[in-house]
Amino acid sequence: MALDLSSPLTLPCGAVLKNRLAKSAMSENMASPELNADAKFAALYKAWASGGAGLLISGNVMCDKRALGEPHNVVVEKNHADLEGLKAWTAAGTASGTHLWMQINHPGRQSPKFLSKQPVAPSAIALKAPLDRVFATPRELSETEILETITRFADTAELAKSAGFTGVQVHGAHGYLVAQFLSPLSNHRTDRWGGSIENRMRFAIEIYRAIRGRVGKDFPVGIKLNSADFQRGGFTEEESLQVIHALGQEGMDLVEISGGSYEAPVMMAGNRKSSTQAREAYFLEFAEKARSHIKAPLMVTGGFRSAQGMRKALASGALDVIGLARSLALDPSFPNKLLEDDGTVSLVRPLTTGIKWVDKAAPLEIIWYTRQLHRMGTGMEPNPKASVLATLLKSLTEMGWQSLKRVRS
């Protein structure tokens, strides 16, 4: 029987996703002042759960309140876990048989100066200019701190399970801490955590083992990985394939493929060659290579716009799950429409304020789409026709100049 978007997927751990459509992580950046999930999260994920996706992956939840990527990240750690708020979130997000996984993250050196005067990282290497104006040079983690951070990932995963999340995903992409260990550009260590790719992947593997030891063999554990850094001398496709193979051998349940970092933000849909645009998926070619390296399911996120493009990608056998993000920020029922109508096309469009220098200077995609999430969190419908300039000005009014420095995904 041919696979379709509506086909269920059984993960290696035995859990079943009801279809092949997943909401990839988008940082909500709307936690309470205490960095907890409040009623806005329940409202937002209720809309998505009723929208038809088989899997919802949360925005990045931080495992250490001392290390934030944004001022309003949710934090879940051993001594900071609002289980009641999390349970309300999971009750809403798991309606209709939908899976809800918590994405667990640590920003490492990608914690801005106004949040971390001295962030931590594998090595004391600053981001390249001009990002070094926004992010301070990090301090190198000690062996003890590395082991403590691994434990923090496991603590957060255990708390996620107890709160009703049906799985977890480790954020190992986009230049955050796990990706910093993987990349030779940010990891210059000479101990067992640096050097060879076998050593550089040790951090990710030990996080997986620690989490698996806490949540058991029947609980889904996934990871989001870069296909490459897309920088000279960085984490390569060949190294990524080695990491994917190793994680598959460990028992990883789902590998989501992405790419880039703040320094090379390919995940934010820059210029694409015509063949990639025709196939829609940004990382499909890499997924085809990865397919022979791992038996675990693969998820590809980025670029999908039409039901036909998604079905064609799934039929190719290169991937098992279609990852969607911005399309669901504009239409929470987009998955249901994809399942019902082969002619369905995303509402995602290029954004512009009409002022070139503003378009270049401000993170329009982040601010505009985050505003859509906040609308849904207050019970309103998204507004795909919202003015980009007006949204930017409103964000500046509410959050000040710091809002222009938010460069995450």
SULURMO-V123322 format. One record per residue. N is the residue number from 1. SS is DSSP state (H for helix, E for strand, - for the rest). PSI is psi in whole degrees, -180 to 180 (NA if undefined). OMEGA is omega in radians with two decimals (999 if undefined). Layout:
n	ss	psi	omega
N	SS	PSI	OMEGA
N	SS	PSI	OMEGA
This chain:
n	ss	psi	omega
1	-	128	-3.10
2	-	142	3.10
3	-	147	3.07
4	-	171	3.12
5	-	-28	-3.11
6	-	-4	-3.10
7	-	133	3.06
8	-	160	3.13
9	E	123	3.06
10	E	121	-3.14
11	-	161	3.13
12	-	-32	-3.14
13	-	-10	3.14
14	-	-15	3.10
15	-	151	-3.08
16	E	127	2.98
17	E	135	-3.01
18	-	-19	3.05
19	-	-174	-3.02
20	-	17	-3.12
21	E	130	-3.12
22	E	141	2.96
23	E	115	3.08
24	-	164	-3.07
25	-	135	2.92
26	-	126	-3.10
27	-	120	-3.10
28	-	-34	3.14
29	-	48	-3.13
30	-	30	3.09
31	-	161	3.08
32	-	168	3.09
33	-	-24	3.11
34	-	7	3.13
35	-	33	3.09
36	-	162	3.02
37	-	125	3.14
38	-	-162	-3.04
39	H	-23	3.14
40	H	-35	3.14
41	H	-40	3.10
42	H	-42	-3.14
43	H	-44	-3.13
44	H	-47	-3.06
45	H	-20	2.99
46	H	-41	3.11
47	H	-43	-3.13
48	H	-38	-3.13
49	H	-35	3.12
50	-	-6	-3.08
51	-	-10	2.99
52	-	-9	3.14
53	-	148	3.08
54	-	-25	-3.08
55	E	133	3.00
56	E	127	3.08
57	E	126	-3.08
58	E	165	2.92
59	E	167	-3.01
60	E	124	3.08
61	E	126	-3.05
62	E	140	-3.12
63	-	3	-3.12
64	-	114	-3.08
65	-	-12	3.08
66	-	-10	-3.05
67	-	94	-3.12
68	-	143	3.02
69	-	-26	-3.13
70	-	159	-3.06
71	-	-21	-3.08
72	-	36	3.00
73	-	144	2.93
74	-	137	3.06
75	E	132	3.04
76	-	107	3.10
77	E	173	-3.00
78	-	-40	-3.11
79	-	16	3.14
80	E	85	-3.12
81	-	108	3.08
82	-	86	-3.04
83	H	-32	3.14
84	H	-43	3.09
85	H	-39	3.11
86	H	-38	-3.14
87	H	-37	3.07
88	H	-39	3.09
89	H	-48	-3.08
90	H	-33	3.10
91	H	-40	3.12
92	H	-42	-3.02
93	H	-15	-3.14
94	-	10	3.09
95	H	155	3.11
96	H	25	3.10
97	H	22	-3.13
98	-	139	3.01
99	E	141	3.03
100	E	115	-3.14
101	E	141	3.04
102	E	126	3.01
103	E	121	-3.09
104	E	134	-3.02
105	E	157	2.94
106	-	127	-3.02
107	-	-19	-3.05
108	-	-131	-3.09
109	-	-11	3.13
110	-	45	2.99
111	-	117	-3.01
112	-	158	-3.06
113	-	-36	-3.10
114	-	-8	3.05
115	-	-32	-3.10
116	-	110	3.11
117	-	-33	3.07
118	-	92	3.10
119	-	172	3.12
120	E	157	-3.10
121	E	173	3.09
122	-	-39	-3.14
123	-	160	-3.10
124	-	67	-3.09
125	-	123	-3.12
126	-	158	2.98
127	-	152	-3.10
128	-	158	3.12
129	-	145	0.07
130	-	5	-3.09
131	H	-19	3.11
132	H	-13	3.05
133	H	-26	-3.08
134	-	-35	-3.06
135	-	127	-3.13
136	-	157	3.05
137	-	128	-3.07
138	-	164	2.99
139	E	141	-3.13
140	E	132	3.11
141	-	141	3.02
142	-	167	3.08
143	H	-44	3.13
144	H	-42	-3.14
145	H	-35	3.09
146	H	-46	3.14
147	H	-38	3.10
148	H	-37	3.13
149	H	-40	3.07
150	H	-43	3.11
151	H	-37	3.12
152	H	-42	3.08
153	H	-44	-3.13
154	H	-41	3.09
155	H	-47	-3.11
156	H	-41	3.11
157	H	-42	3.14
158	H	-42	3.11
159	H	-37	3.09
160	H	-45	3.13
161	H	-43	-3.11
162	H	-25	-3.14
163	H	-6	3.08
164	-	0	3.01
165	-	143	-3.06
166	-	4	3.09
167	E	175	3.07
168	E	154	3.02
169	E	130	3.05
170	E	129	3.09
171	E	103	-3.13
172	E	21	-3.08
173	-	-176	2.94
174	-	27	3.01
175	-	9	3.08
176	-	-176	-2.90
177	H	-46	-3.14
178	H	-43	3.11
179	H	-31	3.10
180	H	-37	3.06
181	H	-36	-3.08
182	H	-29	-3.02
183	-	130	3.08
184	-	-13	3.09
185	-	-32	-3.10
186	-	-7	-3.14
187	-	102	3.11
188	-	20	-3.07
189	-	153	3.11
190	-	7	3.11
191	-	-159	-3.05
192	-	-3	-3.14
193	-	2	-3.10
194	-	174	3.14
195	-	-108	-3.13
196	-	160	3.09
197	H	-32	3.09
198	H	-38	3.10
199	H	-40	-3.10
200	H	-27	3.11
201	-	-5	-3.09
202	H	-39	-3.12
203	H	-47	-3.14
204	H	-42	-3.11
205	H	-41	3.14
206	H	-33	3.05
207	H	-46	3.12
208	H	-47	-3.11
209	H	-41	-3.13
210	H	-42	3.11
211	H	-47	-3.12
212	H	-37	3.12
213	H	-26	-3.13
214	H	-39	-2.97
215	H	-13	3.12
216	-	171	-3.02
217	-	-14	-3.07
218	-	3	-3.07
219	-	127	-3.08
220	E	133	3.04
221	E	122	3.13
222	E	176	3.10
223	E	146	3.02
224	E	123	-3.05
225	E	149	3.00
226	E	141	2.94
227	-	-29	3.09
228	-	167	3.06
229	-	-23	-3.05
230	-	38	3.04
231	-	143	3.12
232	-	129	3.12
233	-	7	-3.09
234	-	-165	3.11
235	-	123	-3.02
236	-	168	3.07
237	H	-40	-3.14
238	H	-41	3.11
239	H	-39	3.11
240	H	-40	3.11
241	H	-37	3.08
242	H	-42	3.14
243	H	-43	3.13
244	H	-42	3.12
245	H	-46	-3.11
246	H	-42	3.14
247	H	-35	3.06
248	H	-41	3.10
249	H	-31	3.13
250	H	-25	-3.13
251	-	18	3.14
252	-	138	-3.04
253	-	-29	-3.12
254	E	129	3.10
255	E	117	3.07
256	E	129	-3.07
257	E	128	3.07
258	E	-154	3.13
259	-	155	3.05
260	-	-175	-3.11
261	-	-174	3.07
262	-	-35	-3.09
263	-	-25	3.09
264	-	77	-2.97
265	-	62	-3.13
266	H	-21	3.14
267	H	-13	-3.13
268	H	20	2.97
269	-	67	3.03
270	-	-152	3.13
271	-	135	-3.12
272	-	143	3.07
273	-	157	-3.00
274	H	-35	-3.13
275	H	-36	3.09
276	H	-42	3.13
277	H	-37	-3.14
278	H	-36	-3.13
279	H	-10	3.12
280	-	-54	-3.03
281	-	128	-3.10
282	-	-35	-3.00
283	-	24	-3.08
284	H	-38	3.13
285	H	-41	3.10
286	H	-39	3.12
287	H	-36	3.11
288	H	-38	3.08
289	H	-41	-3.08
290	H	-27	-3.07
291	H	-37	-3.11
292	H	-6	-3.09
293	H	-11	-3.04
294	-	141	3.07
295	-	-20	3.13
296	-	153	3.13
297	E	147	3.11
298	E	139	3.08
299	E	133	3.11
300	E	129	-3.13
301	E	140	3.05
302	-	113	3.01
303	-	-20	-3.11
304	-	129	-3.11
305	-	-27	-3.03
306	E	153	3.08
307	H	-40	-3.12
308	H	-43	3.12
309	H	-39	3.13
310	H	-44	3.13
311	H	-39	3.13
312	H	-43	3.12
313	H	-43	3.13
314	H	-41	-3.14
315	H	-23	-3.14
316	-	-20	-3.13
317	-	-1	-3.10
318	-	-21	-3.11
319	-	166	-3.12
320	-	-23	-3.08
321	E	135	3.08
322	E	120	3.12
323	E	130	-3.13
324	E	143	3.12
325	-	-82	-3.03
326	H	-31	3.11
327	H	-35	-3.14
328	H	-17	3.03
329	H	-24	3.14
330	H	-27	-3.11
331	-	97	-3.11
332	-	-20	3.13
333	-	11	-3.11
334	H	-42	3.11
335	H	-44	3.11
336	H	-40	3.14
337	H	-38	3.09
338	H	-40	-3.11
339	H	-26	-3.05
340	H	-28	-2.99
341	-	117	-3.11
342	-	-12	-3.14
343	-	6	-3.10
344	-	135	3.14
345	E	143	-3.11
346	-	154	3.07
347	-	-3	-3.11
348	-	135	-3.11
349	-	160	3.05
350	-	143	-3.12
351	-	140	3.07
352	-	145	3.04
353	-	-13	-3.04
354	-	-1	3.13
355	-	111	-2.98
356	H	-45	-3.06
357	H	-31	3.08
358	H	-44	3.11
359	H	-38	-3.10
360	H	-34	-3.02
361	H	-32	-3.01
362	-	144	3.07
363	-	73	-3.02
364	H	-45	-3.09
365	H	-45	-3.09
366	H	-51	-3.07
367	H	-45	-3.05
368	H	-45	-3.13
369	H	-34	3.07
370	H	-37	3.10
371	H	-36	3.10
372	H	-41	3.10
373	H	-41	-3.13
374	H	-35	3.07
375	H	-48	-3.13
376	H	-33	3.11
377	H	-20	3.09
378	-	13	3.06
379	-	3	3.12
380	-	162	3.04
381	-	152	3.01
382	-	159	3.12
383	-	87	-3.11
384	-	-20	-3.11
385	-	8	-3.10
386	-	139	3.11
387	-	130	3.14
388	H	-44	-3.13
389	H	-44	3.14
390	H	-39	3.11
391	H	-42	3.11
392	H	-46	-3.13
393	H	-38	3.11
394	H	-40	3.11
395	H	-41	3.11
396	H	-40	-3.14
397	H	-41	-3.07
398	H	-37	-2.99
399	H	-8	3.11
400	H	-170	-3.05
401	H	-21	-3.13
402	H	-28	-3.10
403	H	-27	3.12
404	H	-13	-3.11
405	H	3	-3.12
406	-	110	-3.10
407	-	75	-3.08
408	-	171	3.03
409	-	NA	999
